[in-house]
Amino acid sequence: MAAGARPPVGAAPPGPIGDLSFTDQFVQLFNGNFHRLWRVMDRLSGEPELAADVVQEAFIKLYQRGSMPDAPESWLITVAMNRFRNARTSQTRRLRLLTPDRPKAIAIGTSRSSSS
């Protein structure tokens, strides 16, 4: 490459990370960021198991992607946050559907509709 020329968009930066294979980059990113990302998600969720699941799912999604995004740390936190929101939504919906008053409400609604 000529002096002052920029590398193509999406090209790996020169240096230690740019010379590594995707798997090596992934391992390096995992080792350097898993615990930090887990701490963030644990603090947000208050549930260490949920935090670990969300972070693992984010890394799995990155590995399935097969290439490093331009800003891998930002990409991981975005994916982890989306997974966390989805988990919370599912959890809230599940709890709402399983409340003790729900069968009564359904029975009342059923008896009203059948008497009409």
ZAMARPA-386130 format. One record per residue: x negated, y negated, z of N, C-alpha, C in turn; chain. Coordinates in steps of 0.001 Angstrom, whole numbers, plus 524288, in hexadecimal, padded with zeros to 5 digits. Layout:
+-------+--------+-------+--------+---------+-------+-------+--------+-------+------+
: neast : nnorth :   nup : caeast : canorth :  caup : ceast : cnorth :   cup : nudo :
+-------+--------+-------+--------+---------+-------+-------+--------+-------+------+
:     X :      Y :     Z :      X :       Y :     Z :     X :      Y :     Z :    A :
...
+-------+--------+-------+--------+---------+-------+-------+--------+-------+------+
This chain:
+-------+--------+-------+--------+---------+-------+-------+--------+-------+------+
: neast : nnorth :   nup : caeast : canorth :  caup : ceast : cnorth :   cup : nudo :
+-------+--------+-------+--------+---------+-------+-------+--------+-------+------+
: 7FCB1 :  8048E : 80000 :  80000 :   80000 : 80000 : 7FC85 :  7FB35 : 80000 :    A :
: 7FDF0 :  7F755 : 7FD04 :  7FAD1 :   7F28E : 7FC94 : 7FB16 :  7EF77 : 801AC :    A :
: 7F707 :  7EC60 : 80290 :  7F6E3 :   7E928 : 80747 : 7FB8C :  7E571 : 8074D :    A :
: 7FE3E :  7E51D : 80BB4 :  802B2 :   7E19C : 80C39 : 807C8 :  7E3E5 : 80A39 :    A :
: 80798 :  7E864 : 80795 :  80C64 :   7EAD1 : 80598 : 80F4A :  7ED6C : 80A1A :    A :
: 81457 :  7ED49 : 809DA :  81791 :   7EFB7 : 80DE3 : 818D6 :  7F54F : 80C5F :    A :
: 81951 :  7F8C1 : 8104D :  81ADF :   7FE1F : 80F12 : 82098 :  7FE32 : 80D62 :    A :
: 82230 :  8021A : 80A6A :  827A0 :   8026A : 808AE : 82B50 :  802BF : 80D5F :    A :
: 8300F :  800CF : 80CAE :  833F7 :   80106 : 810D2 : 834F7 :  806BB : 8123D :    A :
: 83529 :  807DC : 81750 :  8361D :   80D34 : 8191A : 8312D :  8106B : 81995 :    A :
: 82CC5 :  80E5C : 817D5 :  827E2 :   81147 : 81844 : 82613 :  81131 : 81DEC :    A :
: 823A4 :  81566 : 81F8C :  821A8 :   815B6 : 824E1 : 81D39 :  811D3 : 82587 :    A :
: 81CFA :  80F4B : 82A0A :  818C6 :   80B8D : 82ADC : 81385 :  80E51 : 82B1F :    A :
: 80F5D :  80BAD : 82977 :  80A43 :   80E2E : 829C9 : 808B2 :  80ECB : 82F80 :    A :
: 8055C :  81261 : 83083 :  8038C :   81337 : 835D8 : 80527 :  81884 : 837DE :    A :
: 804CB :  8193E : 83CFC :  8059D :   81E65 : 83F3F : 80B00 :  820AD : 83E31 :    A :
: 80F2A :  81D8B : 83E9F :  81462 :   81FB3 : 83DCC : 81570 :  8208F : 83802 :    A :
: 813AB :  81D10 : 834AB :  8149E :   81D83 : 82F16 : 81206 :  8223A : 82C9E :    A :
: 80DEB :  82439 : 82F05 :  80B27 :   828B6 : 82CE1 : 80D5B :  82DEA : 82EC4 :    A :
: 81124 :  82DCB : 83249 :  81350 :   83292 : 83487 : 817E9 :  8348D : 83157 :    A :
: 818D8 :  839A8 : 831A8 :  81D73 :   83BE1 : 82F2B : 82244 :  83A3D : 8324B :    A :
: 826DC :  83B05 : 83009 :  82BA9 :   839A1 : 832CB : 82C07 :  83C73 : 83802 :    A :
: 82AC3 :  84172 : 83815 :  82B16 :   84481 : 83CEE : 82772 :  84252 : 84110 :    A :
: 822B2 :  840EF : 83F85 :  81F05 :   83EAE : 84349 : 820E9 :  83961 : 84542 :    A :
: 82317 :  83637 : 841B0 :  82543 :   83131 : 84346 : 829CC :  831F9 : 8470E :    A :
: 82D0B :  835DD : 845DC :  8318C :   836F9 : 8492C : 82FCC :  83894 : 84EA8 :    A :
: 82C01 :  83C0F : 84EF8 :  82A03 :   83DD6 : 8540C : 827CA :  8393C : 8571A :    A :
: 824D5 :  835F4 : 85474 :  82287 :   83168 : 856F8 : 826CA :  82DB1 : 858F1 :    A :
: 82AC2 :  82CC7 : 855C6 :  82F18 :   82966 : 85749 : 83220 :  82BC4 : 85BD9 :    A :
: 8331D :  830D2 : 85B98 :  835EB :   83385 : 85FCB : 832EC :  8331A : 864EA :    A :
: 82DE9 :  83462 : 864C3 :  82ABB :   83439 : 86982 : 82A51 :  82EBC : 86BC3 :    A :
: 82A3D :  82AD8 : 8686C :  8299F :   8257F : 86A42 : 82EA2 :  822BE : 86BCC :    A :
: 83327 :  824CF : 86A19 :  83803 :   821E6 : 86ADD : 83C6B :  824D6 : 86D8F :    A :
: 83C13 :  829F7 : 86DF9 :  84079 :   82CE3 : 87035 : 841C5 :  82B05 : 875B7 :    A :
: 83DDF :  82ADF : 87911 :  83EE5 :   82997 : 87E8B : 840E7 :  823FE : 87F21 :    A :
: 83EAB :  82068 : 87C30 :  8405E :   81AE9 : 87C73 : 8460A :  81A65 : 87AA9 :    A :
: 84761 :  81CED : 87651 :  84CB7 :   81CB6 : 87452 : 85075 :  81F72 : 87817 :    A :
: 84EBC :  823B6 : 87A6F :  851FA :   82675 : 87E43 : 85329 :  822EA : 882F1 :    A :
: 84F37 :  82007 : 884C9 :  8500B :   81C7D : 88946 : 85420 :  81857 : 887F4 :    A :
: 853E2 :  81634 : 88343 :  857B2 :   81242 : 881A9 : 85D2E :  8149E : 8819C :    A :
: 85DBD :  81922 : 87F34 :  862DA :   81B98 : 87ECF : 864CD :  81D70 : 88422 :    A :
: 86149 :  81F2B : 8877D :  862C5 :   820CD : 88CC1 : 864CB :  81C1F : 88FD7 :    A :
: 86235 :  817C0 : 88F47 :  863F2 :   8130C : 8920F : 86950 :  81153 : 89015 :    A :
: 86A40 :  811A7 : 88AF9 :  86F53 :   81020 : 888D2 : 873AD :  813E1 : 88A63 :    A :
: 8727C :  818E7 : 88A45 :  8768E :   81CD0 : 88B34 : 8772F :  81E3D : 890EF :    A :
: 872F0 :  81E23 : 893E4 :  87327 :   81FF6 : 8994A : 87363 :  825E0 : 899A9 :    A :
: 872C4 :  82879 : 89539 :  87305 :   82E2C : 89505 : 86E22 :  8303B : 89241 :    A :
: 86A68 :  83264 : 89533 :  86586 :   8343B : 892D8 : 8664B :  8385B : 88E8D :    A :
: 86A20 :  83BCA : 88F41 :  86B09 :   83FE3 : 88B51 : 86D0F :  83D8A : 8863C :    A :
: 870B1 :  839DF : 886AE :  872C0 :   83744 : 88201 : 86E6C :  8343A : 87F45 :    A :
: 86B32 :  83192 : 88256 :  866D8 :   82E92 : 88017 : 8632C :  83230 : 87D12 :    A :
: 861DC :  836A0 : 87F5E :  85E5A :   83A58 : 87CBB : 860D6 :  83C69 : 877B6 :    A :
: 865D7 :  83DA3 : 877DA :  86889 :   83F99 : 8732E : 8688A :  83B8C : 86ED4 :    A :
: 869C5 :  836C0 : 8702B :  86A1F :   8328A : 86C4F : 864CB :  83193 : 869C3 :    A :
: 860B3 :  83177 : 86CEA :  85B71 :   8307E : 86ADD : 859AD :  83519 : 86777 :    A :
: 85AC0 :  839D7 : 86931 :  8595D :   83E66 : 8660B : 85C2B :  83E4D : 860D1 :    A :
: 86128 :  83CE8 : 860DA :  86422 :   83C9F : 85BF8 : 861E1 :  8387A : 8584C :    A :
: 8600D :  83429 : 85A78 :  85DAE :   8300C : 8573A : 858B3 :  8321C : 854A1 :    A :
: 85577 :  834E4 : 85792 :  850AA :   8370D : 85552 : 851E4 :  83B59 : 85161 :    A :
: 855E0 :  83E70 : 8525B :  85770 :   8427F : 84E99 : 85925 :  83FEB : 84980 :    A :
: 85C33 :  83BC0 : 849F0 :  85E02 :   838FA : 84540 : 85962 :  836BC : 8422B :    A :
: 8557E :  834B8 : 844F0 :  850CF :   832BD : 84253 : 84DF2 :  8372C : 83F8B :    A :
: 84D6E :  83B97 : 84219 :  84AA8 :   83FFD : 83FB5 : 84D9E :  841FB : 83AE7 :    A :
: 852CC :  8422C : 83B50 :  855F6 :   843E1 : 836DB : 8559A :  84003 : 83255 :    A :
: 854BC :  83B22 : 83391 :  85420 :   8370E : 82F87 : 84F61 :  83835 : 82C21 :    A :
: 84B37 :  83A19 : 82E90 :  8469E :   83BBD : 82BA3 : 842BE :  8377E : 82A34 :    A :
: 843D8 :  832A5 : 82BA1 :  8402A :   82E66 : 82A93 : 840BE :  82A4E : 82EDD :    A :
: 83C94 :  8276D : 82F94 :  83CA1 :   82369 : 833A5 : 83F4D :  81E7F : 8319A :    A :
: 842D2 :  81C38 : 834B0 :  84511 :   81731 : 8333A : 840EF :  812EA : 833D5 :    A :
: 8421C :  80E4A : 831EE :  83E60 :   809F6 : 8324D : 83CFE :  808B0 : 837F7 :    A :
: 840DF :  808CA : 83B62 :  84009 :   807B2 : 840F6 : 84231 :  80C4D : 84417 :    A :
: 83F1C :  81073 : 844C6 :  84128 :   81534 : 84729 : 8434B :  81485 : 84CB0 :    A :
: 840CE :  8113C : 84FE0 :  842B5 :   8107E : 85538 : 84815 :  80DED : 8552F :    A :
: 848C3 :  80A08 : 851F1 :  84DD5 :   80761 : 85181 : 851FB :  80B17 : 84F61 :    A :
: 85079 :  80E34 : 84B95 :  85412 :   811F9 : 84946 : 855DC :  815D8 : 84D6C :    A :
: 85233 :  817C5 : 85095 :  85388 :   81B8F : 854AB : 8573A :  8193F : 858B9 :    A :
: 8563A :  8147F : 85A6D :  859A0 :   81220 : 85E5F : 85F0A :  8112D : 85C22 :    A :
: 85F5B :  80FB9 : 8572A :  86470 :   80EE9 : 854B0 : 8677C :  81401 : 85471 :    A :
: 864ED :  81830 : 852C3 :  86789 :   81D43 : 85272 : 8691E :  81F23 : 857DE :    A :
: 865A7 :  81E8D : 85BAF :  866D9 :   8203E : 86107 : 86B79 :  81D2D : 86336 :    A :
: 86B9E :  8181B : 86249 :  87002 :   814EB : 86428 : 8751E :  81692 : 8618D :    A :
: 874FF :  817A7 : 85C85 :  879B4 :   81971 : 859D1 : 87B84 :  81EB3 : 85BFC :    A :
: 877DB :  8223F : 85CED :  87939 :   82756 : 85F36 : 87B84 :  826A6 : 864A8 :    A :
: 87941 :  822FC : 867A8 :  87B2F :   821F4 : 86CEA : 880C7 :  81FDB : 86CB1 :    A :
: 881BD :  81C26 : 8693A :  88711 :   81A01 : 868B1 : 88AF3 :  81E43 : 86723 :    A :
: 88964 :  82199 : 8637D :  88CD5 :   825E0 : 861DF : 88DF4 :  8298D : 8666B :    A :
: 889FF :  82ACA : 8697A :  88AB2 :   82E4C : 86DF3 : 88E56 :  82BD5 : 871F2 :    A :
: 88DA5 :  826D3 : 87303 :  89105 :   82416 : 876C9 : 896A7 :  823E7 : 874E0 :    A :
: 89761 :  822D8 : 86FE6 :  89CAB :   822AA : 86DBB : 89F4D :  827F7 : 86E42 :    A :
: 89C79 :  82C19 : 86CED :  89EA3 :   83166 : 86D60 : 89FDD :  832BA : 8730A :    A :
: 89C57 :  83143 : 87683 :  89D0E :   83253 : 87C17 : 8A1E0 :  82F6F : 87E28 :    A :
: 8A26E :  82A90 : 87CBF :  8A6E7 :   82773 : 87E7C : 8ABFA :  829B5 : 87C59 :    A :
: 8AC02 :  82B19 : 8776D :  8B0B1 :   82D58 : 87501 : 8B21B :  8327D : 877A6 :    A :
: 8AE31 :  835BA : 8789B :  8AF18 :   83AC5 : 87B28 : 8B16C :  83A05 : 8809C :    A :
: 8AF34 :  83659 : 88396 :  8B13E :   83552 : 888D3 : 8B6D2 :  8333D : 888AD :    A :
: 8B7EA :  82FD3 : 884F6 :  8BD24 :   82DA6 : 88473 : 8C119 :  831ED : 8831A :    A :
: 8BF8A :  83596 : 87FD9 :  8C310 :   839CA : 87E4C : 8C3D1 :  83DDB : 8829E :    A :
: 8C028 :  83E30 : 88632 :  8C069 :   84226 : 88A48 : 8C21D :  84006 : 88F94 :    A :
: 8C44C :  83B61 : 88FBD :  8C601 :   8393A : 894BB : 8CAB1 :  83C4E : 896B2 :    A :
: 8CB58 :  83C9B : 89BD3 :  8CFB3 :   83FA0 : 89E0B : 8D50D :  83D94 : 89C6D :    A :
: 8D5A4 :  83892 : 89B61 :  8DAB9 :   8365E : 899F7 : 8DC28 :  83758 : 89447 :    A :
: 8D881 :  838FC : 8912A :  8D98F :   839B8 : 88B93 : 8DDD7 :  83DCB : 88A92 :    A :
: 8DDC0 :  84272 : 88D14 :  8E1FF :   84635 : 88C13 : 8E75E :  84402 : 88D70 :    A :
: 8E7BF :  840E3 : 8919D :  8ECC3 :   83E85 : 89313 : 8EE90 :  83AC1 : 88ED7 :    A :
: 8EAF3 :  8378E : 88CFA :  8EC46 :   833C3 : 888EC : 8EE06 :  83683 : 883F7 :    A :
: 8EB81 :  83AC9 : 882B2 :  8ECFD :   83DC6 : 87E05 : 8F259 :  8402F : 87EC6 :    A :
: 8F34E :  84267 : 88369 :  8F85C :   844D7 : 88481 : 8FCC1 :  840C8 : 88458 :    A :
: 8FBD4 :  83C3E : 88687 :  8FFC8 :   83818 : 8867D : 900D0 :  83666 : 880EA :    A :
: 8FCAC :  835B4 : 87DED :  8FD53 :   8342B : 87875 : 9001D :  8384D : 8754F :    A :
: 8FF37 :  83D52 : 87675 :  901B1 :   8419A : 873AF : 9077B :  841DA : 87505 :    A :
: 908BE :  8413A : 87A0A :  90E41 :   84191 : 87B91 : 9115C :  83CFB : 8795E :    A :
: 90EFD :  83877 : 878E5 :  911AE :   833F2 : 876A8 : 912AC :  834CB : 870DF :    A :
: 90ED1 :  836EE : 86E1E :  90F7B :   837A0 : 8687E : 91348 :  83C0C : 86741 :    A :
: 913BA :  83FFE : 86AB4 :  91743 :   8444D : 8699E : 91CE2 :  842EA : 86AF5 :    A :
: 91DAE :  83F09 : 86E86 :  92302 :   83D84 : 86FFA : 92549 :  839B0 : 86C0B :    A :
: 9222F :  8378E : 86894 :  92424 :   833C6 : 864BF : 926F2 :  83656 : 86065 :    A :
+-------+--------+-------+--------+---------+-------+-------+--------+-------+------+
